[in-house]
């Protein structure tokens, strides 16, 4: 009892005396009812009981005024305690404070124990009520048999026990609600205290949710990375598999091409072995090793040229096939149009005889084909047709204008020994010619009776020059090599005077020998390497080696050349 201080001790001693006087004046009011009424009054409004106490304390030595009898208190119904704000029950208190009731009661009890006498000072009746509510929550309703006896002079203990007994059978949840409401009414700091805890809990909940979300994102990111790594691994495996398959296919293709190349080179080498050996022997008569090296170079270049020509032939065949299809389609369309314009008995469409035959009058036969060439004359089969002198050039040339001669493809190659070549050619002054600016020099080389192949080699000093090879179907009057200079690539073009008429052109062309192109005229980098080549005789005639400098308006070119034949 000493813990309550001197003032509260005196107050506790004065209260039983006042109650005793009240019993005497009240005419037999039961003490238990009085105590219950005082407790009820204290629980409803502490401010209404303390003035009467202060009045009795200040008027202790004065004439006492009559004290009215306290009204009979209404019995409290457990769970029906109503606060000033009209909230009732567990759900209302939880909705107001934002905490479960048990947690809220724990916070209120801790606040009461920590802040009593420091942050707030409840009245004696409020403190008795709070302690009684705590005992009701902790131990349940008051049981006199289970509680120890309290001494007569233990006023505080008696008041606490009476306050506890006054709670009756109030439920635990209702007791917690009453405790929280009373504490909030006693101290205005309790609401901010709960609010701070609520904010802290919300912050912790927010952090917890953020942490869970972060962990979930990290887990999703790890799963995504795992799937990405798995996808990359599968893609890498697929890429390696494809690369391995491509390497295997490329290796098989390389082996097939190499095998095909060896077969083609073997066939080509069998045809040109004698020519290349003779050429190598002329170039390096004293070195067998250099001859073999040169032969290998010539064979490789010959193979490359053959493959290039083969590709060009295939391309030309494809183009010819497309043109043939287009012509056939055009002829079908033309035949359809002709049949719609004429009667079928008066006209026979050309398409009926095929794309290569013209329409013939009735009773005549189509021309025969001999050796793959069609005869354009309708002669009798009993006598041999006489050739036209204008079309027959020589015994080795083409007999008919519609029969193109069969000319073998040339072989061309280069070799880097240009310095040695020019030094050797300078020893013969006739083998060095000068091609002036804008000029074309033609070297005429007749075929030799004892030869079957023509070889040529040439180089220049500092600049390139155009070069081409043609074959003229004519009998040469002399077997010697001659050089002819003209102002343009066309030797027969006449720029001066009036242009000739069509008749004159026809007569002029009829008197000319036929000329076939062997190697087209292109600019060659013969100032860097020696250009060489060979060609099989197509018949008797004259080879025309053209050195074209018509594109150069300022520079003359010195050409070092050599030609010879082999069997």
C-alpha positions in Angstrom: 0.0 0.0 0.0 3.0 2.3 0.4 3.5 2.2 -3.4 0.6 4.5 -4.0 2.0 7.6 -2.2 0.8 9.6 0.8 -2.0 11.4 -0.9 -3.7 8.3 -2.3 -3.3 6.5 1.0 -5.2 9.2 2.8 -7.9 9.1 0.2 -8.3 5.4 0.6 -8.7 5.8 4.4 -11.3 8.5 4.0 -13.5 6.7 1.6 -14.7 3.9 4.1 -15.7 6.6 6.6 -17.8 8.4 4.1 -19.4 5.2 3.0 -20.1 4.4 6.7 -21.8 7.8 7.2 -23.8 7.2 4.0 -25.0 3.9 5.3 -26.2 5.6 8.5 -28.1 8.3 6.7 -29.4 6.0 4.0 -31.6 4.1 6.4 -30.4 0.6 5.9 -28.9 0.7 2.3 -26.9 -2.4 1.8 -23.2 -2.0 1.6 -22.9 -4.3 -1.3 -25.4 -2.2 -3.3 -23.5 0.9 -2.4 -20.2 -0.5 -3.4 -21.7 -1.7 -6.6 -23.2 1.7 -7.3 -19.9 3.4 -6.6 -18.1 1.0 -8.9 -20.7 1.6 -11.6 -20.5 5.3 -11.2 -16.8 5.1 -11.4 -17.0 3.0 -14.5 -19.4 5.3 -16.3 -17.9 8.7 -15.5 -15.0 9.1 -13.2 -15.5 12.9 -13.1 -18.9 12.6 -11.4 -17.6 10.6 -8.4 -14.4 12.6 -7.7 -16.2 15.9 -6.9 -18.3 14.2 -4.2 -15.1 12.8 -2.7 -13.4 16.2 -2.9 -16.5 17.7 -1.3 -16.4 15.3 1.6 -12.6 15.8 2.0 -12.8 19.6 2.1 -16.0 19.6 4.3 -14.6 17.1 6.8 -14.5 19.6 9.7 -17.5 21.6 8.6 -21.2 21.0 9.0 -22.0 18.1 6.6 -24.7 18.7 4.1 -27.2 16.0 3.5 -25.9 13.6 0.8 -28.6 12.2 -1.6 -28.9 8.5 -1.8 -27.3 7.0 -4.8 -29.7 5.6 -7.4 -29.9 1.9 -7.9 -27.4 1.1 -10.7 -28.7 -0.7 -13.7 -27.1 -4.1 -14.1 -24.5 -4.3 -16.8 -25.1 -6.8 -19.6 -21.9 -8.5 -20.7 -20.9 -7.5 -24.2 -23.3 -4.5 -24.3 -20.8 -1.8 -23.3 -21.3 1.2 -25.6 -18.6 3.8 -26.1 -19.1 7.4 -26.8 -18.7 6.9 -30.5 -21.4 4.2 -30.6 -19.1 1.3 -31.4 -19.9 -2.0 -29.8 -18.3 -5.4 -29.7 -15.2 -6.9 -31.1 -15.8 -6.2 -34.8 -16.3 -2.5 -34.1 -13.1 -2.1 -32.1 -11.1 -4.0 -34.6 -12.5 -2.0 -37.4 -11.7 1.2 -35.6 -8.1 0.5 -34.5 -7.1 -1.8 -37.4 -5.7 -4.5 -35.1 -7.1 -7.9 -34.0 -8.6 -7.6 -30.5 -6.0 -9.8 -28.8 -3.1 -7.9 -30.3 -4.8 -4.5 -29.5 -5.4 -5.6 -25.9 -1.7 -6.6 -25.6 -0.6 -3.2 -26.9 -3.0 -1.5 -24.5 -1.7 -3.5 -21.5 1.9 -2.8 -22.4 1.1 0.9 -22.7 -0.6 0.9 -19.3 2.3 -0.8 -17.6 5.0 1.3 -19.3 3.3 4.7 -19.2 1.4 4.7 -15.9 2.6 7.5 -13.7 4.9 8.8 -16.5 3.0 9.7 -19.7 -0.4 9.8 -18.0 -1.9 9.7 -14.5 -5.3 7.9 -14.2 -7.6 8.5 -11.3 -7.9 6.0 -8.4 -11.3 4.7 -9.7 -9.9 4.4 -13.3 -6.9 2.5 -12.2 -9.0 0.1 -10.1 -11.2 -0.5 -13.1 -8.2 -1.2 -15.4 -6.6 -3.6 -12.9 -9.9 -5.4 -12.4 -10.4 -5.7 -16.2 -6.9 -7.1 -16.5 -7.6 -9.7 -13.8 -10.9 -10.6 -15.5 -9.0 -11.2 -18.8 -6.2 -13.0 -17.1 -8.0 -15.2 -14.5 -11.6 -15.1 -15.5 -14.6 -14.0 -13.2 -14.0 -13.4 -9.6 -14.2 -16.6 -7.4 -14.1 -15.9 -3.6 -13.2 -19.5 -2.9 -10.1 -19.4 -5.1 -9.0 -16.0 -3.9 -7.0 -15.5 -0.7 -8.4 -13.5 2.1 -7.6 -9.8 2.2 -6.9 -8.0 5.5 -9.3 -5.5 7.0 -6.9 -2.7 6.7 -5.9 -3.6 3.1 -8.1 -0.9 1.7 -6.6 -1.1 -1.8 -6.9 -4.8 -2.0 -10.5 -4.7 -0.9 -11.3 -2.1 -3.5 -9.6 -4.1 -6.2 -11.4 -7.3 -5.2 -14.8 -5.4 -5.1 -14.1 -3.9 -8.5 -13.2 -7.3 -9.9 -16.3 -8.9 -8.4 -18.4 -6.1 -9.9 -17.5 -7.3 -13.4 -19.5 -10.5 -12.8 -19.4 -13.0 -15.7 -18.3 -10.5 -18.4 -16.8 -12.4 -21.4 -13.1 -12.2 -22.1 -13.5 -10.4 -25.4 -15.9 -7.9 -23.9 -13.5 -7.3 -21.1 -10.7 -6.6 -23.6 -12.9 -4.2 -25.4 -13.8 -2.4 -22.2 -10.1 -2.2 -21.2 -9.1 -0.6 -24.5 -12.0 1.9 -24.4 -11.3 2.9 -20.8 -7.6 3.3 -21.5 -8.2 5.4 -24.5 -10.6 7.6 -22.5 -8.1 8.0 -19.7 -5.1 8.9 -21.9 -5.2 10.7 -25.1 -1.7 9.4 -26.0 -2.9 5.9 -26.5 -4.5 6.5 -29.9 -1.3 8.0 -31.4 0.6 5.1 -29.8 -1.6 2.5 -31.6 -1.5 4.6 -34.8 2.3 4.5 -34.8 2.2 0.8 -34.3 -0.3 0.5 -37.1 1.9 2.6 -39.4 4.9 0.5 -38.4 3.0 -2.7 -39.0 1.8 -1.4 -42.4 5.4 -0.5 -43.2 6.6 -3.9 -42.2 3.8 -5.5 -44.2 4.7 -3.3 -47.2 8.3 -4.3 -46.8 7.4 -7.9 -46.5 5.2 -7.7 -49.6 8.0 -5.9 -51.4 10.5 -8.6 -50.3 8.1 -11.3 -51.4 7.6 -9.6 -54.7 11.3 -9.1 -55.1 12.0 -12.7 -54.3 9.2 -13.7 -56.7 10.7 -11.5 -59.4 14.2 -12.9 -58.8 12.7 -16.4 -59.0 11.0 -15.5 -62.2 14.2 -13.9 -63.5 16.2 -17.0 -62.6 13.6 -19.2 -64.3 13.6 -17.0 -67.3 17.4 -17.1 -67.4 17.4 -20.8 -67.0 14.9 -21.1 -69.9 17.0 -18.7 -72.0 20.1 -20.6 -71.3 18.3 -23.8 -72.2 17.1 -22.2 -75.4 20.6 -20.9 -76.2 22.1 -24.3 -75.5 19.6 -26.0 -77.8 20.2 -23.4 -80.5 23.9 -23.8 -80.1 23.6 -27.5 -80.4 21.4 -27.1 -83.5 23.8 -24.6 -85.0 26.8 -26.9 -84.4 24.8 -29.8 -85.9 24.0 -27.7 -88.9 27.5 -26.5 -89.3 28.8 -30.0 -89.0 26.3 -31.1 -91.6 27.2 -28.2 -93.9 30.9 -29.0 -93.4 30.3 -32.6 -94.3 28.2 -31.7 -97.3 30.9 -29.2 -98.4 33.6 -31.8 -98.0 31.6 -34.3 -100.0 30.9 -31.6 -102.7 34.6 -30.6 -102.7 35.6 -34.2 -103.1 33.1 -34.7 -105.9 34.2 -31.5 -107.7 37.9 -32.5 -107.2 37.2 -35.9 -108.6 35.3 -34.4 -111.5 38.1 -31.9 -112.0 40.7 -34.6 -112.2 38.6 -36.5 -114.7 38.1 -33.4 -116.9 41.8 -32.4 -116.6 42.9 -35.9 -117.5 40.8 -35.7 -120.6 42.0 -32.2 -121.5 45.6 -33.0 -120.7 45.4 -36.0 -123.1 44.4 -33.6 -125.9 47.0 -30.9 -125.2 49.9 -32.9 -123.8 52.0 -32.8 -127.0 51.3 -29.1 -127.6 52.1 -28.0 -124.0 55.3 -30.1 -124.0 56.5 -28.5 -127.3 55.7 -25.1 -125.9 57.4 -25.7 -122.6 60.5 -27.1 -124.5 60.7 -23.9 -126.5 60.4 -21.7 -123.4 62.9 -23.6 -121.2 65.0 -25.9 -123.4 67.6 -26.5 -120.7 65.4 -27.0 -117.6 63.1 -30.0 -117.3 61.8 -28.9 -113.9 60.7 -25.5 -115.3 59.1 -27.3 -118.3 57.0 -29.4 -115.9 56.1 -26.4 -113.8 55.0 -24.5 -117.0 53.0 -27.5 -118.2 51.1 -27.7 -114.9 50.3 -24.0 -115.1 49.1 -24.3 -118.7 47.0 -27.3 -117.8 45.4 -25.5 -114.9 44.6 -22.4 -117.0 43.3 -24.6 -119.8 40.9 -26.3 -117.3 39.7 -22.9 -116.0 39.0 -21.7 -119.5 37.2 -24.9 -120.4 35.0 -24.6 -117.4 34.2 -21.0 -118.1 33.3 -21.8 -121.7 31.2 -24.7 -120.6 29.3 -22.4 -118.3 28.8 -20.0 -121.1 27.6 -22.8 -123.4 25.1 -24.0 -120.8 23.9 -20.4 -120.3 23.5 -20.0 -124.0 21.6 -23.3 -124.3 19.2 -22.2 -121.5 18.7 -18.8 -123.3 18.1 -20.6 -126.6 15.6 -23.0 -124.9 13.7 -20.0 -123.5 13.7 -18.2 -126.9 12.5 -21.4 -128.6 9.6 -21.7 -126.2 8.8 -18.1 -126.7 8.9 -18.5 -130.5 6.7 -21.6 -130.4 4.2 -19.7 -128.2 4.3 -16.8 -130.7 3.9 -19.1 -133.7 0.9 -20.8 -132.0 -0.7 -17.4 -131.4 0.1 -16.3 -135.0 -1.4 -19.5 -136.4 -4.5 -19.0 -134.4 -4.9 -15.4 -135.7 -4.2 -16.6 -139.3 -6.8 -19.4 -139.1 -9.3 -16.8 -138.0 -8.6 -14.5 -141.0 -8.4 -17.1 -143.9 -10.1 -20.2 -144.9 -8.5 -23.5 -144.0 -8.4 -24.7 -147.7 -6.6 -21.6 -149.0 -3.7 -21.3 -146.5 -1.5 -23.7 -144.5 0.0 -22.1 -141.4 3.7 -22.3 -141.0 3.4 -23.7 -137.5 1.9 -26.9 -139.0 5.3 -27.8 -140.5 7.1 -27.2 -137.2 9.1 -24.1 -136.0 12.1 -24.7 -138.3 10.3 -25.3 -141.6 8.4 -22.8 -143.8 5.1 -23.5 -145.5 5.5 -25.3 -148.8 3.2 -25.3 -151.8 1.2 -28.5 -152.4 3.0 -31.3 -154.0 6.5 -30.3 -152.9 8.6 -32.1 -150.3 10.4 -30.6 -147.3 14.2 -30.2 -147.7 16.4 -33.0 -146.4 18.9 -32.7 -143.6 22.4 -33.8 -144.2 24.9 -33.8 -141.3 22.7 -31.7 -139.1 22.4 -28.8 -141.7 19.3 -28.1 -143.8 19.7 -27.4 -147.6 17.8 -24.2 -148.5 17.6 -25.1 -152.2 14.7 -27.2 -153.7 16.8 -29.2 -156.2 16.1 -32.6 -157.7 17.4 -35.6 -155.9 18.7 -37.1 -159.2 21.5 -34.7 -159.9 24.0 -33.1 -157.6 23.5 -29.4 -156.9 26.2 -27.1 -158.1 27.6 -24.7 -155.4 27.3 -21.0 -155.7 30.7 -19.4 -156.4 29.9 -16.5 -154.1 29.3 -18.8 -151.2 32.1 -21.3 -151.8 35.2 -19.6 -150.3 37.8 -22.4 -150.2 38.0 -26.2 -149.9 38.4 -25.8 -146.2 35.9 -23.0 -145.7 32.1 -23.3 -145.3 30.3 -24.4 -148.5 27.0 -22.8 -147.6 26.1 -19.6 -145.8 23.6 -21.5 -143.6 26.3 -24.0 -142.5 28.5 -22.4 -139.8 31.9 -23.9 -139.5 32.9 -25.9 -136.5 35.6 -24.0 -134.6 37.3 -25.3 -131.5 37.6 -23.2 -128.5 40.9 -21.4 -127.9 43.2 -21.9 -124.9 44.6 -18.8 -123.1 46.9 -18.4 -120.1 49.3 -16.0 -118.5 52.8 -16.3 -117.0 54.7 -13.9 -114.8 58.1 -14.0 -116.5 57.5 -10.8 -118.5 61.0 -9.4 -118.1 62.8 -12.4 -119.5 60.2 -12.6 -122.3 60.7 -9.0 -123.4 64.5 -9.3 -123.3 64.4 -12.4 -125.5 62.0 -10.7 -128.0 64.1 -7.6 -128.3 66.7 -9.7 -130.0 64.4 -9.8 -133.0 63.5 -6.3 -134.2 60.6 -7.6 -136.3 58.9 -9.0 -133.2 58.5 -5.5 -131.6 55.8 -3.3 -133.1 54.5 0.1 -132.1 50.8 0.7 -132.0 50.1 4.4 -132.3 47.4 6.3 -130.4 44.0 5.5 -131.9 45.4 2.8 -134.1 44.7 -0.9 -134.6 47.5 -3.1 -135.7 46.6 -6.5 -137.3 49.1 -9.2 -137.6 48.2 -11.7 -140.3 49.5 -15.2 -139.7 48.6 -17.8 -142.4 48.1 -21.4 -141.5 51.0 -23.8 -142.2 50.6 -26.9 -144.2 52.6 -28.9 -141.7 51.0 -27.4 -138.6 47.8 -28.0 -136.7 47.9 -25.5 -133.8 48.8 -21.8 -133.7 50.5 -20.3 -130.5 50.9 -16.7 -129.7 52.5 -14.7 -126.9 52.7 -10.9 -126.3 53.4 -8.3 -123.7 53.7 -4.5 -123.4 55.9 -2.1 -121.5 53.8 0.1 -119.2 50.2 0.1 -120.3 47.5 -2.4 -121.3 46.2 -2.9 -124.8 43.2 -4.5 -126.5 43.7 -8.0 -128.1 41.6 -10.4 -130.1 42.0 -13.2 -132.6 40.0 -13.8 -135.8 40.2 -16.4 -138.5 39.8 -15.5 -142.2 38.6 -18.3 -144.5 40.9 -17.6 -147.5 43.9 -19.0 -149.3 46.9 -16.9 -148.4 49.1 -16.0 -151.3 52.2 -16.1 -149.0 53.0 -18.1 -145.9 54.9 -15.1 -144.3 53.6 -13.0 -141.4 52.5 -9.5 -142.3 51.5 -6.4 -140.2 48.7 -4.1 -141.2 47.9 -0.8 -139.5 44.4 0.9 -139.5 42.8 3.8 -137.8 40.0 1.8 -136.3 39.1 -1.7 -135.3 37.1 -2.1 -138.5 39.6 -2.1 -141.3 37.0 -1.8 -144.0 35.1 1.2 -142.6 35.3 4.2 -144.8 34.5 7.4 -142.9 35.0 9.8 -145.8 32.7 10.4 -148.7 29.1 9.5 -149.2 27.8 6.3 -147.7 27.5 3.5 -150.2 24.2 2.2 -151.4 22.7 -1.1 -150.4 23.6 -2.6 -153.7 27.2 -1.5 -153.4 27.3 -2.9 -149.9 26.0 -6.2 -151.1 28.6 -6.4 -153.8 31.3 -5.5 -151.5 30.3 -8.0 -148.8 30.0 -10.7 -151.5 33.6 -10.2 -152.5 34.9 -10.5 -148.9 36.1 -13.7 -147.3 34.3 -15.0 -144.3 35.9 -14.0 -140.9 35.1 -15.8 -137.6 35.8 -14.5 -134.2 38.1 -16.8 -132.2 39.0 -14.5 -129.2 36.9 -11.3 -128.7 38.8 -8.0 -128.4 39.3 -7.1 -124.7 41.8 -4.9 -123.0 44.5 -7.2 -121.5 46.9 -6.3 -118.6 49.8 -7.5 -120.7 52.1 -4.9 -119.0 52.0 -7.0 -115.9 52.1 -10.6 -117.3 52.8 -12.4 -120.5 49.6 -13.3 -122.3 49.7 -16.5 -124.3 47.3 -18.8 -126.1 46.7 -21.5 -128.7 44.1 -22.6 -131.2 43.5 -25.6 -133.3 43.4 -24.9 -137.0 39.7 -25.0 -138.2 40.9 -25.2 -141.8 43.1 -23.3 -144.3 43.0 -19.6 -143.9 44.7 -16.7 -142.1 44.7 -15.8 -138.4 44.2 -12.1 -137.6 45.8 -11.0 -134.3 44.5 -7.6 -133.6 46.2 -5.2 -131.2 43.7 -2.4 -130.5 44.8 1.0 -129.2 41.9 2.9 -130.6 40.7 3.8 -127.1 44.0 5.6 -126.2 44.1 9.2 -127.6 47.5 10.2 -126.1 49.8 7.2 -125.7 51.4 4.8 -128.1 52.1 1.2 -127.1 55.1 -1.0 -127.7 54.0 -4.7 -128.2 56.4 -7.6 -127.9 54.9 -10.6 -129.6 55.8 -14.1 -130.9 53.7 -16.6 -133.0 54.6 -20.1 -134.1 52.8 -23.3 -135.0 53.0 -26.9 -133.8 51.9 -30.2 -135.3 
